Amino acid sequence: MADIQKVPDSIDEKKRKSQDGEVADESLPVVETLKVDAWGFDIVQALVSAEDDPTEPVFTFRFWVLGILLGCFGASLGQLYIFKPQTVSVSSLMLAVFAYVGGVVMSKVLPKGILNPGKFTKKELAMAVICASTASAGVTSTYIIGAKDLFFNQRMSYADGIILVLTTNMIGYGAVGLFRSILVYPKRAFYPTALARVSLFETLFSRSLNDSAFKLFWIALGALFVWTFFPQYLTPTLIGVSFFCIANRSNPTFTKLFGGVNNNEGLGIGSISLDWNNIGDSGLTLPWVTQLNQYAGFIGCVTMIPILYYNNVWNAKTFPFMSQSLYRANGTKYVQANILTNNTLDETKYAAYGQPYYAMSWAFNTMMQNMSVTAAIVHILLYHHAEIIAAFKATFFKKSISEVGADNQFLQTDESYRLTSVHPEVPLHWYGILLVIALALGLYQSIREETLPWWAFIVTMLISVFFIIISGLMVSVTGFNPPFSTFIQLIGGFLLPGRPISNMYMTVFGSNTVSEAISLLQDLKIGQYMKVPPRAVFAAQMVGGIIGALVHYLLNEIILQSKHEILQDPNGDNNWSGQNIIGFNTKAITFGTLAPKILAVGGTYEWLSYAFIVGIFIPIPFYVLHRLYPKIGFDKVNMSIVSWNFCIFTVGVNSGWLTRIVLGLAFQLYLRTYKPEWFNKHNYILAAGLNAGTQLAVFVMSFAFQGAGGVTINPPYHFLNPDPASGVYSDYCTRSK
């Protein structure tokens, strides 16, 4: 029998063994249940198993079948969601459920031997899900393909499109290896958004069928699978019940303030959502510190937007309350082709046609995102500069983390790292070779398409590498990913003015590199938690990345051709929306073409640029106060998170945030503090079940009823699904302006 490595049980593990029927060691001292602090990172002690069998096979036939099939499925669903009114990512939890069921079935029906080495294992499941989730991650490069098709009447060749998608993925993959010592190995880099998946893996393989956590997962999955058909299809009023609009169905002001079930409808103040797809799991999974910063931003957003609008800031009343499109000064749609010649700015045409304008909400959205970017940079440098220096020494000067950061709490590793380290690590040169190849292809693509000069491509890559560090530290500790794409867009606008398509390429090569790197870093951490050999995780990510790029590109082409007209409409419909591509194109025009004219000093939207400067300074007072009064908790204030959430309700469906707050208070405040035993065992597995059931239902509905499979079947109209012809949205807020 293979040797099993084991470390002493965590506090909760000792209690769990007793509760689940195992004989407890009476010689063990009675200990209190682990209480998770507001930062949340010590929950890992209660979730992650302390056992490992390093001889378990991982490159099994079952892994390859499940990883490839679910990779194709996840990538298809991920690209589909880009064109939905509610843009959500593919739930890796749903993929995990499919992989688990498939693996168990294969272990029972396949003949023993090379096709079936025995019992389906946790490592195989982790590998299959990492492969599938890597494939399903959104590929921003498809935004370029969509924007060029919808707004520039340009079609990329199949070869160029596939190379573009592959390249923008692989640059991020290659950059990941440089920063593992600070963004993966330390226990403080615990990735709160990954914990539901970790809890699911552990529950499926560590509990008996009668265990309460195991039962809770399947009950939650089944219940939400059935329930989601109601708000998402049969009774859309339940997406956001607005008692204000039900009471007054003819007041446009009520729509702006209290509406929120349709894209760009309103702020959703007071709406009660009964749709988990709209609510999300952040109330359960994000650390309490992160949620407190979010709440401050929520309050600021619903306060500032009405003040700005009704005081007519940026001529707000001339334009829609919410929109991502461009407008002329009189409020009519801005036709960007009227100012371009050969896809570059024509000064004569621009002088005759006039400058574009934002809806106030979109201008405010951009301003606060910009503020969030520099606030994130300063916050990380203030609080984590020592860790960054230590990590660079460890990476580039061949020193160990123990040598350069032994006294640094953030750089201390945990038992999962020790157990995983018995396997060979992925050499740095593997990532280096991948990065060099990807950079060469990216440079080739830029020169071939005549989009980016070689020097602009290099500048973009240097910026993105820096942002991987900043964003990685932020995500690994708080679960919040700063919106760096706006910063890159603005830099591109000033470096390459008058060239919107160049700005798109610069944005994608920069922001997609960061987003893919963060996704991969999180998967590397999950691999560490599951004690999967690092080289096996690397292989799973590479396979998933290649599969995902090909499938994303193919489905993107199909949807662009079949839904061309509806994707150009800022409001879309209940099933399809081009809001992501419209917003991407809008910023490319204003940043990439007109940044020096409307965003520089004296321009209409100069404060969108000043926001970068403001963001530099807003974290500093709280850092100083923390240094002076370290016990008060000023270090919990993260102005990057606050700033981003100041603009969170300026786009999309906004009826879920009040319910999200209630869940946060219930789970991350009350249960975490006063019911730690229940919280440690059930909180994250409950989130996993709710997410998996919802995502599975949305997938079935999308293809069965809502057009993704080529067939649209509309449900009958009734009280909880009002007829749009009656002049109201699904929450009974008036459609009239």
N, C-alpha and C positions, 0 to 999 in steps of 0.2 A: 504494500500500500504506500502511496506517495506520502511524503512528509508534509504535514500541514503546519504552516507557521501561525503562531497565535501570540497575541499580546494580551495583557490582562483586560478583562471585560470592563466596559464603561459602566458607570453607575446604573444607567437605565437598563443595560443588558443584564445585570445581575437581577434586577427586579423583574425583568421580562421573563427570564427563565423560570422564576418562581411562579409568576402569574400564568404562564402557559403550560404549567403542569410538570415541569422538570424539577428534580430534587434540588433544592437550594442548599448551598454549603452553609451549615449553621455556624461554622467557625468564622465566617465573614462578618465584619462589623456592620451594624445597621447604619446605613448612610441615607442621606437625604436625596431626593430626586434632583437631578441636574436642573438648575434654573437658567434659562438662556437669557443673556443680557440684551440690551436694546440694539446692540450692533449685530447680534445674531450668529457670529461665526462659531461659537462653541456648541451649536446644535449638531455639528458634525460628529461630536463624540457620541451622541445618542442615535444617529442615523446610520453610520458606517460600521460595517462589521470589522472585527479585529482578527478574522481568520482568513487564511489564504492557502491554496494548494498551487504552488508555482509550476507544477507539472501538467496542469490541465491544458488540453489542446485548445487553440483558438482559431487556427486556420482550417476550420472544418467545412465539409460540404454544406452543412446546414447554414453556416455563416454566409458562404458565398451566395447561396440561393436566396436567403432572406435579405441579405444586404443589397443585392442587385435588384430584386423585385421591388422591395420597399423603397429603394432609392429612386427607381422610375416612378413609382406611385407618389412619393413625397415631393419630388421635383415637379410633377404635373400639378399637384394640388397647390404647391407654393406659387407657381406661376399663375395659376388660376386666381388665387387670392389677390394678386396685384391688381386685377381688374374688377374687384368686388367693391361695393360701397363701403364696407367695413374691412379695411386692410388688416389682416391678421397673419401671423406666421403659422406655418404648419406645426402642429403639436407633436413634439418628439414623444410625448406620452402615448398618444394614439398609435404612433409607429411602434412603440415598445409593446403595446398590447397585441398588435398584429404579429410582431416578431415572437413574442412569448407563446402565443397560441400555435403559431406555425412551427416553432421549434419543438414544443411538446408533442405535437402531432407527428412530426417527422421522427422524433426519437422513439415513437411507439410503432410506426408503420414501416419504416425503412429497415432493410436487413442489417443486422449487426456487422460491423466491420468498418471499412474506410468511409462508407456513406453515413454510418451511424455509430460513432465511437462509444455511445452509452447515453447516460442521462444528459439532457440539455442543461447547459451551465449558464451561470450568471455572466461569465466573461463572453460567451458566445452571444448572449443577448445584448450586452453592452457594445460589442463590436458591430453587430448588425444595425443597432440603432444609431451608432456614431456614423456609420456609412450612409444610412438613409437620411439622417438629419443634415449631414453635410450636403447631400444632394438636394435636399429640399430648401435650403437657405436661399432667400431672395437674391437674385442676380441683378444688380443695379444696371449692368451694362445693357440689359434688354430695354431699359428706359431710353437709351440713345437710339436704339433700333426703332422703338415706337415713336419717339419724338420726330425723328427724321422722316418716318413714313407719314405720320398724321399731320405734321405742321410744315414740313419742308418738301413734301412730295418726292422724297428720295428713298429708294429701296436698296439696301445693302445686299451684296451677293451672299449666297449661302456660305461660301468659304470664308469670306471676311467676317461675317456675323459669328460663325462658330469660333474662329480664332480670337475675336474680340472677347467673347464670353469666357472662353477657356483662359485667356491670358489674365484678365482682371481677377479671376478666381485664384490662379496659381501664384500671382505676386503676393497675395495675402498669405497663402500657405507657406511660401518660402520665408517670409518675414517672421513667422511665428517662432521658429526655432531659436531666434536670437534672444528671446526674452523669457524663456521658460524658467530661469532661475529666480525671477521676481514675480512672474505672472501665473505660474503653475505650481511650483514646488512648495512654497510657504503655506502653512496652515491658515494664515490670515487671509490669503487669497482663496476664499471658499466658494465664490460664485453662487450667491443666494438664488438666482433664477434657475440653477441646475439642481437644486435640492429636491424638488418634487420628483425628478427623474431618478435621483439617487435613492430616495425613499421607496419608489416603486420597485426598482431592481432588488433592493434588500428585502422588501416585503414578499415579492413573488418567490424568492428562493430561501428565505430564512424562517418563514412562519409555517405553521400547520394550517390546514384548510379551515380549522375552527378558530383560528386567531382572529381577534376583532379587527385588526388593521387590514388583514386579507379580505375579510367580509366587507368592510367599509368601502374598499376600493371598488369591488365589483358591484355593490349596491349603488354607489355614486355613479359609476359608469352607466349602468342600465337605466337608472332614473333620469339622468341628464340626456341620454340618447333619446328617450321617449319624449321628454319635456321640450327639448330644443325644437322639435317639429312645430310646436305651438307658436312661440314668439318669432321664429325665423321663417314660418310659412303660413300657418293657419290663422294665427292671431297676432299680427305684428304690433298691435297696440301695446302688447306686453313688453316690447323692446324698451319702452319708456312711458310709463303711465303719468301723464301730466294733468293733475287735478285742476290746475289753473286754466289750461286750454279746454278741458272738458266743460268748465264753467263759463268760459268766454271763447267761442269758436270763431269770432270775427275780428279780433283785434290783432293787427300785425305786430304790435309791440310785444304782445304775449308770445307770439311765435319766436321772436328774436331772443327773448329772455328765458322762456320756459320750454320751448320746443327742442327736440333733440333726437328724434327717431330716424330722420332722413339726413343724408349727407348735406352739410352746409345749411341746416335748418335753423339752429339756434344754440344757446348756451346750455340748455337742459337744466336750469336751476329748479330744484325741487322735484325733478322727475325721479320716479322710482322704477328701476329696471328689474325685470324678472327674466332677463336673457343673459346667460353666462357668457355667451359669445361676445356680448357687449361689456359685461362687467369685468371679466378677466380674473386671473388668480392673484394679482398683486397684493390684494388685501390679506391674503393668507401667507404669501411666500416672501415678499420683500421685508427686509428688516424694519423694525419700528422706527429707527432713526431716519431711514430713507422715506418712510411714509409721512413722518412729521414734516419733513421738508416739502414733500408733495402737497400736503394739505395747505401749507402756507402759500404755495404757488396757486393752488385751486382757488383759494379765497381772493388772491390778488387778481387772477384772471377774470372771474365773474364780476369783480368790482371795476376793474380798469376798462374792459371792453365797452360796457354801456356808457361809462363816463366819456371815453374817447368818441364814441359814435354820436351820442346826443349833443356833444359839444362841437361836432363837425370837424374834428381833427383830421387832417389830410383830406378834406372835402368828403368825409365819410358818407354823408347822406346822398351824395350823387351816385354812389356805387352800391352794389349789393352788400348786405350786412356781412355775409361770408361768401368768399369766392377765391379761387386760386388763379383766375384768368386775368388778362390785361385789358384795360379799358382806355378809351379816349376821354378827354376832359368833360365831354357831355354825357358820359356814362354808357356810350355804345361800345360794342366789342372792338378791341384793337386788332387789326389785321396786320400781323407782323411782316407778311410778305411785302407790304407797301413801303417798308423802309429798308429792304435788303436788295442787294444786287449780288448775285453769285454767292449768296449766303453770308455776306458781310455787309456792314452798315454803309448805306449810301447817304452821305450827308445832305445832298440836295433833296432827296425823297424825305428824309427825316425832318428837315426844316419845313417842308410843305405839309407833312402829315401830322407832325407834333409828337410830343413825348407820350409814353404809356403811363398809366396810373394803376396802382394797386387798390383793391378793396382795403379799407382801413384794417380789418381783422388780419389780412394776410401780411400787410406791412408790419403790424405789431408782432405777428408771429415771427417774421424774419428778424426783427429787431431783438426780440427776447432770445431767440436761438443764438444770435451772434453774441449776445451778452453771456449766455450760458457757456459758450466755447472758451472764451478767455478766462471766465471765472473758474472753469474746470482746470485749465492749465495752471493757474496761480494756486488754486486749492491743492492740487497734487504736489506742486513744487514746494509749497510751504510745509505740508505735513509729511511728505514722503521723499524729500530730496536725498536723505541718507540711504534709503533703500535703493533708489535709482543708481546712485554712485556705486554702491556695493554690487548691484547686479551687473553693471558694466565691467567692474573688475573681475567678477566671476566668469563672465562670458568671454571677454577679450584678453584677459591676462592669466587665464587658466588657473584661477584661484577658486577654492571651494567657498560655498556660502558660509560655512562655519568659520573660515578664516577671516572673511571680510565683514561679516555681520553677526557674529556670535551673540552679541549683546542686544541685537535689534529684534524686538518682539515680532515685527512684521515678517522677518526673514526666517523665523524658526519653522522647521518642518514638523510634520506629524507622523503617526505610525503608518498611515497609508503610503506615504512616500518611502519610508524605510522598507516596507514589504515589497513595494514595486521595484525598488532599486536593485533587487537581486537579478533582475532581467537586464540585458544590455540596453543602454540608452541609445536613442537615435543620434548618430554623430552630427556635429554641427555642419560638416561639409555636405551632408545629404540635403539639408535645407538650403545651404549655400548654392549648390548646383541647381536645385529647383528654382531658386530665386534668380540666378543668372540667366537661365533659359527663359523664364517668364519675362524678365526685363528686356531681353533681346527681342522676344516676340512683340512685346508692347511697344518698343521703340520702332520696330518694323511696321507695326500697324499704324502708328502715328505718322510716320513718314509716307507710307503708301497712301493713306487717306488724306494726306496733306492737312492734318488737323492740328498737330502739336509740333512746334520746333523741338529739336533734340534737347535743348537746354531747358525748355518748359517741362518736358517729360521728366528730366532728372530732378528739377525743383519739386515737382509734384511727388515724386517718390520719397525725397528727403522729408517733406512735410508729413507724408503718411506714416513713415517709420516713427517719427516723433509722436504722432497722435496715437499710434498703437500703444506706446508706453502709457500715455495719459489716460486714454480710454480704458485700457486693460486694467490699470490700477483702480479706476473708478468703478468699473463693472464688477471686478472681482470682490470688492468690499461692499458696495452699496446696491448693485444690481442696476444702476443707472448708466446708460450709454450716451455720452454727450453728442449733440448733433453737429459733427465737425464738417459736414458737407457744405454748409453755408459759408464757413470760413474759407474753404478751398475755392468755392465759387467766386467769392469776392476777390481773393488774390488773383484768380484767373482773369477776372474782369479788368483789373488794373494792369496785369502783365500783357494780356492779349485783348485790348479793347476792340469792340466792333466785330467780334468773331464768336457768335453764340455756339456754333457746333464745336469749336475748339474748347469753349468753356465746358460743354457737356463732357468731352473726353477727359479734360483735366479733373473734373469733378468725379467722374467714375473711376479713373485710375487712382485717385486719391481716396475717396470715401469707400469705394468697394474693397479696396485693399484693407482698410481699417475694419470694416464690418466683417469681412471674411476671416480676418485674423482673430477677432474677438470670438467669433463662433467656434473657431478651431481651438483657441485657448481653453474655452469652456469644455469642449469635448476632451481635450487632453487632461483636464482636471478630473472629469468623470472617469476617464480611463485609469487615472491614478487612484481614485476612490475605489474602483472595482478591481484594482491590482492587475490590470491588463498589461502585458508587455508593451513598452512604449513603441517598439518597432511595428507591432501589430496594429496599434492605434494609428500610426503614420500611414500604414498601408490602407486601412479602412477609410481614412480621410481622403487619400489620393483617389481611390476607386470611386468613392462617393462624389468627389469633386468633378471628375470627368463625366460620370453618368449625369449628374445634375446639370452641367453646362449644356450638354447635348439636348436633354429633354426640355430644359427651360427655353432654349432657343426655338426648338420645334413648336412647342405649344404657343409661344409668343407669336410666331408667324401665323398660326392658325387663327388665334383670337383677333389679331390685327386685321386680318382680311375679312373675317366673318362679322365683326362688330365695329367696323370702321367709323360709321357715323355716330353711334351712341357714345363712343369713346372720345369724340371731339366735343361733346356736350358737357359743360362744367357740372351740371347736376346729375347726369347719367339717368339711370332708373333704379328700381328696387333691386335689380339683379346685376347690373353692369355699371362700371364707372371708370373713366379715364383720369380720375383726380390725381393719381400719382404721376402720370406722364405729363398732365397739364401743369401741375405744380413744378415739375422738373424743367419743362420747357419755359415756363414763365420766368423762373429764376435765371435760366440761361440767357433769355433775351435782356432782362433788366441788369443782370450782373455781367454777363459775357459781352453784351453789345453796348450797354449804356452806362456802365458803372461810373466812369469819370463824369458823366453828364448829370445823372440824377442821384447818385449816392455820394459824391464827393462834397466838399464844403460848398455850401450855397445851393446844392441840389435839393429837389423836392423831398427826397428821402435821406437827407444827410445823417439823420439820427440813426439810421440803420447801420451806418459805419461807425458813428460815435459810440454805439453800443459795445463794440469791441474794446474801446478804451475804458468805458464804465465797468465792464466786466473784470478788468484787471484789478480794480481797486476794491470792489465790493466784498471779496473774501477777507481782506486784510484786517479790518476792525475786529472781526470775530476771532481771527488768529491771535491778535495782540491781546484781546480780552482773555482768551484761553491761556496764554502764557502768564498773564497776571493773576488769573483766578482759575486754575486748572480743575478745580473740583466742581465748578458750576455747570459745565457741560457746553461751553461755547464751541468746542470742537465738533459738536454734533450738527452745527449749522453748516449746510453745504449750499452755497449760493448758486452753484451751477444747477443743482436740482431745482431749487426755488425758481430760478430764472426761466428754465425750460417749462416748468409747469405754469408759469405766468401766462403762457400762450397756448396751453394744451387744448383748450376748447375752441380754437379758432378754425378748426377744420374737422370734417368727419361727423360721426354720430356721437352725440355728447350726452346721452341720457343715463349713462351708467355710473357716473362718478360719485353720486351721493350714496348709492348702494355699496360702492367700493370702500368708501369711508367707514360705513357701518360695519362692514366685514373686517376692516383693519382694526377698528376699535375692539371688536369681539374677539378676534383671533390673536393678533399680534400684541394687543395691550392686555386684555382681560385673561384669556386662556394661557398665554405665555407666562404671565405674571402670577396668576392665582391657581391655575390648573396645569402646572408644568408636566405632570406625568401624562395627561391626556394629550397635551400639545406635542410633546416630544414623539409620541408614538403615532398619532393620528393626523396631525395638521397637514403634513406634506403629502401623505398618501391620499387624503381627502382631496386636496388640490389636483393630484394626479388623476383621480377618478373623474372629477368634474370636468377637467380639461379634455380627457380622452373621450368621454361620452359626447360632449358637445362637438368636438371636432369630427368625430365619426358621423354624427347626424348631419352636420353641415356638408360634409363630403357627399353623403347619400342624396341629400336634397339638391345640391348643386347639379349633380348629374342626372337625377331622376326627374326633377320638376322645373329647375330654374335655368335651363338653357345650356349648361356646360356640356351636356350630352347631346345637344342638338334639338332638344324638345323642351318647350316651356308650357307648363300647365298651371294656370293661375287659380288660386283657391276662390271660392265664392265670397262675395262681399257680405258683411254682417257687422254687428256692433263693434267687435274687436278687430275688424278689417274693413274700415270704411272705404267707400268708393272714391277714388281721387276726383272723379267728376263732381263730387259734392263740394269741392273747394277746400278740403282739409287734408292734412297729412294723417298718418296712422295714429298719431296721438291727439288728433282733433284740433291741432293748431292750424289756423287759417293759412292757405297758400298765397293769399293776396299780399301784395307788397305795400 
